[in-house]
Every structure is written in C-alpha cells, then in structure tokens.
C-alpha cells in the first residue's frame, strides 16, 4: 500500500475561514474509496490517506465548507501508487552471432506510462531504451564482442517507479565462418 497526503489551503477572505472543514472524496480505479470532512486547524491542513492498494489510479476531489455553505469541488487529476514490476524478463541475441538482442517480459502494471530498459556498465546502471505502456517485447543492440546485463522497471505518468525485474546476462557473440590462412602445416585462426 502507499499513503497519499491531501493538502488544502483556503483562499476565502471571510471571518469563518478558520472554522472551515476540508471535505474530500476519493476514487480508486474508478470506485469510491473513502471521504469525509476534516476540521482545519488554520488556513492549511494535510490529511494522510492510507490503505491504498499498490498499482492503482487515485482521483481526489476536495472542497471547503463552513457555516455559510460549501464550495464547489476542486478540479483534480490522477495520482498513482507504486506499479507492479515486470516479470519473466528474457534477453537473448537474435542468433548466436547477432548484435541484436531480443527482449520479452510480462507487463503486470495496470497504469504504467513507460517500460524502462537499463544496462549495467562500468558498475552503474544506465537507462538505454524506453518502451511504451503495454509493450511486452522489444530489441536493443549489443556489439558482438560485448556482454551485457539488463533489467526493466515501469514508471507511471506521475513518476512512480516499480521495483526492478529479474536481471538478464547476454554473453559475447559466437562468431562463425571465420577465415583461415594456411602457413605451412598450421591453420591460423584470425
């Protein structure tokens, strides 16, 4: 689960502002989750909301109320909780001598914006490719003389990152059809 904090700031100028309440209603994945009113301690308040499920889309609406009535609902966009990580990640050369690496995975996230491919280089992970949401395969390029270690994660539209997938190691390519030169009775491989 992941907490969300709703923060309200009144801009109403009349004297009842400090006796106001912040009214809220939440939807999780399109269904009502909770709501209610919270008394304000001044002109600003924060309300932590817990128990939200992972890999969910949250819509928050809020309004103020006091003895004079209630405001209209404030407009809101969407928030996202931590998405589920990709699983079953596989990275292999398209053939033993190829520089093309085929990638495949299972996309478990309901609300991801992109799938991010990272490669381990010089002891640090670097993002090397981005695939759009819903993608479950792709390719990258790795020189024949190079090995590589890869992993994936997904990111939501508001930059919530999943955990990482399993890592995959792609070995140096096996290059066939080498040329040979005969020198005397020895065959030299170059």
C-alpha positions as CSV (number, residue, x, y, z in Angstrom):
1,X,0.0,0.0,0.0
2,X,1.0,3.6,-0.4
3,X,-0.1,6.7,1.5
4,X,-1.4,9.8,-0.2
5,X,-1.5,13.2,1.6
6,X,-4.2,15.7,0.7
7,X,-3.2,19.3,1.4
8,X,-5.8,22.1,1.4
9,X,-5.3,25.9,1.6
10,X,-8.2,28.2,1.9
11,X,-8.3,31.4,-0.1
12,X,-11.8,32.6,1.2
13,X,-11.5,36.0,2.8
14,X,-14.4,36.0,5.3
15,X,-14.2,35.5,9.0
16,X,-15.4,31.9,9.1
17,X,-12.2,30.7,7.3
18,X,-10.6,29.3,10.5
19,X,-13.8,27.3,11.3
20,X,-13.9,25.6,7.9
21,X,-13.7,22.0,7.1
22,X,-12.0,20.2,4.2
23,X,-14.3,17.8,2.5
24,X,-12.8,15.0,0.4
25,X,-13.8,12.1,-1.7
26,X,-11.5,9.5,-3.3
27,X,-11.9,7.1,-6.1
28,X,-9.5,4.1,-6.6
29,X,-9.5,2.6,-10.1
30,X,-12.9,4.3,-10.7
31,X,-14.6,3.0,-7.5
32,X,-15.4,5.0,-4.3
33,X,-12.7,4.5,-1.7
34,X,-13.4,7.0,1.1
35,X,-14.1,10.5,2.0
36,X,-15.3,12.7,4.8
37,X,-14.7,16.1,6.3
38,X,-11.7,17.2,8.4
39,X,-11.7,20.3,10.6
40,X,-9.0,22.8,9.6
41,X,-6.5,24.0,12.3
42,X,-6.0,27.2,10.4
43,X,-6.0,28.0,6.8
44,X,-4.0,24.9,5.8
45,X,-4.3,21.2,6.5
46,X,-2.9,17.9,5.5
47,X,-4.8,14.7,5.6
48,X,-2.9,11.4,5.2
49,X,-4.8,8.7,3.4
50,X,-3.6,5.1,4.0
51,X,-4.7,1.7,2.9
52,X,-4.5,2.4,-0.8
53,X,-3.7,-0.6,-2.9
54,X,-0.5,-0.8,-5.0
55,X,-0.7,-0.4,-8.8
56,X,-3.8,1.9,-8.6
57,X,-5.1,5.1,-10.1
58,X,-6.3,7.6,-7.5
59,X,-8.6,10.5,-8.1
60,X,-9.0,13.1,-5.3
61,X,-11.7,15.8,-5.1
62,X,-11.8,18.3,-2.3
63,X,-13.9,21.3,-1.3
64,X,-14.2,23.6,1.7
65,X,-17.2,24.1,3.9
66,X,-18.2,26.4,6.8
67,X,-21.4,27.8,8.3
68,X,-22.1,29.7,5.1
69,X,-22.1,26.6,2.9
70,X,-19.8,24.5,0.8
71,X,-17.6,25.4,-2.1
72,X,-17.6,23.7,-5.5
73,X,-15.4,20.6,-5.8
74,X,-11.9,21.5,-6.8
75,X,-10.7,20.0,-10.0
76,X,-8.2,17.1,-9.7
77,X,-6.1,15.0,-11.9
78,X,-4.9,11.5,-11.1
79,X,-2.3,10.1,-8.7
80,X,-0.8,6.7,-8.9
81,X,0.5,4.2,-6.4
82,X,3.6,2.2,-6.9
83,X,3.1,0.0,-10.0
84,X,3.8,-3.8,-10.2
85,X,7.2,-4.7,-11.6
86,X,7.6,-6.6,-14.9
87,X,8.3,-10.3,-14.5
88,X,9.6,-13.2,-16.7
89,X,12.2,-10.9,-18.3
90,X,14.3,-12.6,-21.0
91,X,17.1,-11.1,-23.1
92,X,18.9,-13.2,-25.8
93,X,20.8,-12.5,-29.0
94,X,18.5,-13.0,-32.1
95,X,21.1,-15.5,-33.3
96,X,24.5,-16.5,-31.7
97,X,26.4,-14.1,-33.9
98,X,24.0,-11.2,-33.9
99,X,24.4,-7.7,-32.4
100,X,20.6,-7.6,-32.0
101,X,19.2,-8.6,-28.6
102,X,15.6,-9.7,-28.4
103,X,13.8,-8.7,-25.2
104,X,10.5,-10.0,-23.8
105,X,8.7,-9.7,-20.4
106,X,5.3,-9.8,-18.7
107,X,3.8,-6.4,-18.1
108,X,2.0,-6.5,-14.7
109,X,1.3,-2.8,-14.2
110,X,-2.2,-1.5,-14.7
111,X,-1.3,2.2,-15.0
112,X,2.3,2.5,-16.3
113,X,3.3,5.1,-18.8
114,X,6.6,3.5,-20.0
115,X,8.8,0.5,-19.6
116,X,12.4,1.4,-19.0
117,X,15.4,-0.8,-20.0
118,X,18.6,-0.4,-18.0
119,X,22.1,-1.8,-18.7
120,X,24.9,-2.3,-16.3
121,X,28.0,-0.5,-17.5
122,X,31.2,0.3,-15.5
123,X,29.5,-0.7,-12.3
124,X,26.5,1.6,-12.7
125,X,23.0,1.1,-14.2
126,X,22.1,3.3,-17.2
127,X,18.8,3.6,-19.0
128,X,19.3,2.6,-22.6
129,X,15.8,2.3,-24.0
130,X,12.1,3.2,-23.3
131,X,9.1,1.2,-24.5
132,X,5.5,2.5,-24.4
133,X,3.0,1.1,-21.9
134,X,1.6,-2.3,-22.7
135,X,4.7,-3.3,-24.7
136,X,5.9,-6.8,-23.8
137,X,8.8,-7.1,-26.2
138,X,11.5,-5.1,-27.9
139,X,15.1,-5.1,-29.1
140,X,18.3,-3.4,-28.3
141,X,21.8,-3.5,-29.8
142,X,24.9,-5.0,-28.2
143,X,28.2,-5.4,-30.1
144,X,29.3,-8.9,-30.9
145,X,32.4,-8.5,-28.7
146,X,30.5,-7.2,-25.7
147,X,28.5,-8.9,-23.0
148,X,25.7,-7.1,-21.2
149,X,23.5,-7.3,-18.1
150,X,19.9,-5.8,-18.4
151,X,16.9,-5.2,-16.2
152,X,13.5,-3.5,-16.5
153,X,11.1,-1.4,-14.5
154,X,8.0,0.6,-15.2
155,X,7.0,4.2,-14.4
156,X,3.6,5.8,-14.0
157,X,2.5,9.1,-15.6
158,X,3.4,10.9,-12.3
159,X,6.8,9.2,-11.9
160,X,6.1,6.4,-9.5
161,X,8.6,3.7,-10.3
162,X,8.1,-0.1,-9.9
163,X,10.7,-2.5,-8.4
164,X,13.1,-4.0,-10.9
165,X,12.5,-7.1,-12.9
166,X,14.9,-10.0,-12.8
167,X,18.3,-9.4,-14.4
168,X,19.4,-11.0,-17.7
169,X,23.0,-11.5,-18.9
170,X,23.7,-11.6,-22.6
171,X,27.0,-13.2,-23.4
172,X,29.6,-12.3,-26.0
173,X,28.5,-13.4,-29.5
174,X,29.8,-16.6,-31.0
175,X,31.0,-15.6,-34.4
176,X,31.1,-18.3,-37.1
177,X,32.6,-18.5,-40.6
178,X,36.0,-17.2,-39.7
179,X,38.6,-17.0,-42.4
180,X,41.7,-19.3,-42.2
181,X,45.1,-18.8,-43.7
182,X,47.4,-21.8,-44.1
183,X,51.0,-21.3,-43.2
184,X,52.9,-24.5,-43.7
185,X,51.1,-27.2,-41.9
186,X,49.3,-24.9,-39.3
187,X,45.9,-23.3,-39.7
188,X,45.8,-19.9,-38.0
189,X,42.5,-18.5,-36.8
190,X,42.3,-14.7,-37.0
